Amino acid sequence: MADRATLGPPAPAGRLGHFLPYLLGRRLRATLWPADGAARAGILLLLALTALYGAGLGFLLNHTDAMGSIKGFNELLLSVNGTLLASALLVDFLPAVRPVTRVVPEHFPVSARWNVVGAFLLDLIALRRLLILLLLLAALVVAPRQAGTTGFSLLLVLGATAFSFNLRLLLALGRWRHPLLLAHLASLGLMLWWLAHPAAPYAEALGLAMALLPWALGAAQLAWLGPYFSARFLSAAPAATAAPAGALLRRLPPEFRAYLRRTWRMLLLGLALKILMLGLARWQLANGRGIDKQYTFYLGLAGISGFTYINNNLFGFMQGLAANELLRLGLTRRVLQLYLRLVGPVVVLDGLLSVLLVLALFPRAAWPYLGLVPLYALALSGLGLWGSLYQAKPVSQAINFANANKNNSTLMGLLTVVVAAALYFLPWWWARMALALAIASSAWWPVQSVLRNDGALRRRLWRGIGA
């Protein structure tokens, strides 16, 4: 009752009135000045370090003319903007999706659209986002003559924030197939394209457009879907707040549910590593290091992490299902189908992501390397089948980032990395295709062993998964 008395009644027109300043101040105090003294000291230290880094960035901007001859300075600014963009996009999605909720309860006479506006303003107040804003504001204070550069970075961060909120609002309302979802993804693609082509003659106008486009789409979404931001429609969208074992997983077949419950953290880690490696490769390319001389590009292009962390020991991760099959029927075609049904979609999605990132971030000269994607899929899938059958291990360690390598065969992990490097660095395409086809064809032997229910392999797999 004290909170309600402090807030006072809402405005007669259905607006938030002076509810919003109170809520914003409360969120700001909870974020920057928590009750716990240790947490408060840590936050203050982070703020001080961020301000120091911002001052350093402002110092660099102040000496742009003196450093203009240094190769890669413009690329450095581009990488800073790319880092800020990625950070602003991931604030609300990692380590978990922040749900979009109403600002005031349903019985308060405040319109749904004003609740959307209030939810967006409250979403702006997140510690990681405030650190980004403090970095740019400190650079602006130190280098006021470079206000155009820091101002554009600020617009970029705010545009990414609007994109994040727009997307999560669609998810909260359960509008997975709404036309605006495609428009939001197109705006994200425009951001990535702009980062990949910084020297285009129309880069400045395009940069301004891609920073403002999420706001225009947000205004359209507010007018179109704002009235639906109420408990009646939000209750039909549990996917926004559900864990990975929520409603979406309940629609999947049992083997997919068991697989994703155990491996979703490792799959997300592989996704993050792919984006990081390809982003680093793009930065190295901008600094004059050719694609054919990099190791980060092939590490990002190949789906190495999915196999070295999970799929080289698939039956160890799927111990219950694999042991049930071995106990009831032995080695049958169903074991191979289990491998293909689980590994196949992961490999396909990994390849599609690689294609999209390369097309968005890299110039046309790098596009021929996309021919490696199906070769990686064939070769690594063949190695994964060998490892899952002959090098299976019991997954007794906790499935987390620290123990990822302990749950897989070291030998198969090394073979995966070596084969991926060989496919990338071989100078002849015919040699690459021959190597990939040879490794994929070698899976014929374990497939035949499974189909004839080989007793030695059956006992080895049983012991290997710790059944």
N, C-alpha and C positions, 0 to 999 in steps of 0.2 A: 504493500500500500504506500510505503514511503516513496518508492520510485514513481508510482502513478501520481502522487501528490506533487512531486518535484516536476514531473513532465508537464502537468496541466492538461486541460482538454485540447483535442485537436482543433484545427481551424475549421470554421463552418463550411468552407468550400471543399473540404475533403483533402486538404494538403497536410504535409507533415508539420507545418508551423514550427514551433520551437521544440518539437520532439527531436529533430535531426541534430541541432547543435549539441544537445545533451548526449545523444548517442555517439556522435563523432568524438566528443571530448572523452567520453567513457572508454571508447575503443582505443583512442590515442594513449590515454593513461595506462590502460592494461597492456598495451604493446611496448611502450617506451619506459614505463615506470612500474614494473610488477612489484607485488608485495614482497616476494622473496629477495633478500639482499644480495645473494650470490648471483641470481639471474639478472638483477638490476646492474650490478657491477660489470657483468659480461656484456650486457647490451651497451652500456656506456663506453666500454673499451672498443666494441665494434664500431660505434658511431665515431669515436675519435680516430680510429685507424682509417675509416672510410673518408672522413674529412681530410685526413692527411694525404690519402691517395688522390682525392679530388684536387687538392692544392697542387700536387705533382703533375696531374694532367693539365691543370691551368698553366703551370710553368712551361710545359712543353708547347702548349698552344700559343703562349706569349712569344716563344722563340721559333715560331713557324718559319719566318723569313730566313733566319740564320741556319735553320736545319733543312731548308728546302732542298739542298743539294744531296742530302743523305738519302740513299736509295731505300725505298720502302717506307718512307714516312707516311705517305698517303695510304699505303696498305695498312700501316699501323692504326691510323684513324678508322679505316674500314673495319679492321678486326675488332677495335673497341666498340664500334657500333653493332657489329655482329654479336659480340659477347653480351652487350646490353640488351639486344633484342632477344637473344636466346634466354637470358636470365629473366626478363620480364614475361616471356611466354610461359616459362616453366614454374613461376612462383606459385601459381594456383593449382598445378597438376602434380607436383612432386613435393614430398613423398606420397601424398594422397590428394585426391581431387577435393578442393574446397567447395562445399555445397552452397548454392545460392538460396537463401531463405528470406522470408518476409521480415521487414524491419519491425513492425508492430503486429500484435496478434490480430486475428480475424475480426474480433468484435469491435475494434477501434474503427471509427468512421473515417478511414484514410483510403483513398482510391488505390487500386492495384498498380496503376502506372506510377504513382508517387512512391509506392513501396519498391518498385523496380529502381527508380532513381536513388532512393535511400540505400537500397542494397548495394548498388554500384559504388556510391560514395563510401560506404563502410568497407567495401572490398578493397578500396584503394589503400586502406591502412593495414598493411602487412609489413613486418619488420624487413624482409628482404627487399620489398619494393621501396620502402622508405630509405634504405641504405643506398639503393640505386639513385634515388632522387637527391639524396644528400651529396653523393659523389658529383653529380652534374651541377648542383647549385654551388658547391665549393669551387669547382672549376670555373663557373661563371663569375664568381666573386673575384677570383685571382686573375682571370683573363677577361675583363669586360669587353675588350675590343674584339674578341672572338665569340661574341654572343650568338652569331649566326650558327657556328658549329655546335656549340653546346645546346642552343635552342632547338636545332634540328634533332639532336640526340634525345632531348627531352620529349619532343613530339613523337619520336619513334617509340620511346618507352611507353608513353601514354596511349599511343595507337595499339601497341601490343597488349596493354592492359584492357583496353576496350574490346579487342578481339577475344581475349581470354574470358571476359565476363559474358560477351555475347554467346560464345560457344557453350559455356556452362549453364547459361539460362535456357538455351534450347534443350540441353540434356535434362535440366531440372523439370522442364515442362513435358518431357518425353517426346519431343518433336525430332526424332532421329532422321525422318525423311522429309523434313521441311525444306522448301526451296532456298531459304536463307542459309541453310547449312552449306550448300554448295557455294554460295556467294562468300561466306566467311572463309572457306577453304581456298577459294580463288584469291582472296585478299592476302592470305598467308603465302600462297604461291607467288604473288606479286612482290611481297617482301623478300622472299628468297631470291627471286630473279634479280631484283635490284641489287642485292648484295653480290650476286655473281657477275654483274655487269656494271661496275662502278665508273668505267670510263666512257659510257655511252653519251652521245651529245645531249640527250634529253634526260640525263640522270637526275638533275636537280628537280625538274618538274615532276618526274616519276616518283622520286623520293618523297616529295611533299604530298603527292596524290596517295601513295601507299600508306603514309602515316595518317592521313585524314579519312581514308576510305572506311576503316573500322568504325569511326564515329558516325559516318553517314549510314552505314548498315545498322549500327546500334539504334539510331533514331528511327529507321524504318521498322526495326524489330520492336521498339517500344510502342510505336503506333499500331503495329499489327498484332503482337502477342501480349502487349502490356495488360489488357483487361483479363487475361487468363492467369495472371500471377496471384492465385488464391489457393487456399487449402484444397478446394474441390478438384483442381487440376494438378496441383503439385503432388497430391497423394497417389496419383497414377503414374508417378515417375520415380520409382525407388532406385533406378540405376544411378542417379546423381549422388546418392549417399551410401549405396551398397558397397560392401567389400568385394574383392574379386570372387568370392564364393557366393555372391548374391543372386538376384533374379536372373541376370543374364546367363550365368553359368548353369542355372537350373534348367535352361532350355537346351543345353548341349547334351550329347550322348554321354553315358557314364564314364567311358575311357577318357574323353576330353576333360570332363570335370576333374577326374583324378589327376590327370596330367597337369592341368593349369593350377590346381591347388598347390601342387608341390613345386612347380617350376616358374610361376609367374614373376617372381623376383629376379630370377636369372634371365628370363626373357627380356624383362625391362632393362636389366644391366646390359645385355647384348645390344638392345636398341640404343641406349645411351652411348655405348662405346662406338657403335657404327657412326652415329651423328658426330661424335667427338673426333674420330679418326678422319672422316671425310672433310670435316671443317678444318682440321689441322692441315690436311693435304691441300685444300684450297688456299690456305694462307701460305703454305710453302710454295705453291705454284705462282702465287702473286709476287713472291720474293725471288723468282727466277729459278727455282729448283724444278726441273722437268718431272713429268709424271713417271717416266721410265726409270728415274733415279730415286724414287720415294719408296718407303716401306709402309707408310701410313695409309696410302691410297689402297693398296691391295688388302691390308688388314680391315679397312672399312668396307671395301667392295665385297669381299668374301664373307660368307656366313660362318666364320670360324668360331665365334663365341658360342653360338647355339649348339655346336657339336662338342667343343672342348668342355663346356659346362654341363651339358645335358645329354644330347642325343647320341654320343658315343657310348653311353651306358643307359640306353632307354629302358631296358628291362630291369635294370637295377632300380631306377626311379619308379617304374611301374611294377614293383615287386609283387604286390597282392594279385594283380590281374595276371601277370606272367606265371606266378606260382600256381594259381588256380587252373590255368590252361595246361601247364605241365602235369599237374596232378590228375586232372580229369581225362585229358586227351593226348598228352604228350606233345611232341613237336608236330604241328600241323600247319596247313595253309593259314589258319587263323592267327598264328604268331606273326607271320609275314604281313598279313593284313593290318594287324595292330601297329606294326612299325610304320607301314606306309600311311595309314590314316592319321598318325600323330606327327610323324616327321615331315610328310609331304606338305601340309598346309604351312608349317613353320618355315620350310625352305622357300616356298612360293612367296609368302609375305615378305620374308627377308630380301628376296631378289627384287620384288616390286619396290620396296623401300630404297634399295640401292639404285635402281633405275631412276626413280623420282629425284633422289638427292643429286645424282650425277647430272641429270638433265637440268636441274634447277641451279646448281652451284658452279658447274664447270663449263668451260667453253667447248665449242664443237670439236676441237682437236682431241679432247679426252673421250668423246662419245664412242669411238670404236672399241674402247676397252669394255663396253657393256656386253660385248660378245663373250666375255669371260663368265658372266653371271650364270648362264645355263651349264657351262663347263664345271664351274664350282659346284652347282647343284648335283650334277651327276657324280663327280668324283667324291665329294664329301659324304653324299648319301651312301655310296658304296662302302667307304671306310666306316661310316657309322654303323652299318649293318654288321660288318666284321667285328667291330668293337663291342656292339651290344650283345652278340652271341658268344664270342670267344674271349673277350676281356671284361666280362661283366663283374661288377663289384657291388657289395651290399652298401646301400646308402644309409650308413649309420651315423655319419656326421650331420650336424645341423645344416640345413640347406640355406646358407647365407653367403655373403660375399667373401668372408674370410676362409670358409671351408669349401669353396666352389671346386678347386682342383683336387681335393682329397676324395671326392665322390666319383671320380672318373679315372680311367687308365692313363697313366703318364705316357706310356708308349703310344697309345692311339692319339693323345693330344699332340705329341711331337710329330707324328706322321701327318696329322691334319695340317699343322702349320707348315711343314716342309712341302707337302703337296700343293697347298695354296700358293706358297712362294714360287715353286717351280712353274706352276701354270702361269703366274704373272710375269716372271723374269725370263722365261724361254723366248728367244727372239723370233721363232717361226710359229705361225698359227697352226700349221699342219702338225707340228710337234705337240702343241698344246692340246689339240683335239685328240691326237693319238693317245696321249697320256690320260686324259679324262675318260676316254672310251675304254682304255685298258683297265683302269681302276674300277669303273662301273661294271665292266664285263666280269671282273674277278669275283663279283658278288654271286656269280652263277654257282660257285662251289658251296658257300653256306646255304644258298637257297635250296640246292639239291639235297644237302644234308638235312635240312628241316623237312623237306617234302617226304623223305624216306624215313623220317623219325629216327635218325641216327642215335643210338644209345649212348655213345661216348659224349656227343655234343649235348644230349639231353641232361646227362648227369653233371657235365661241366657247367652248364647254365644254371642248373638247380643249386649247385654249390656256390657258383659265382654270385648269384643274387642274394645269398644268405637265407634261402627258404628253409 
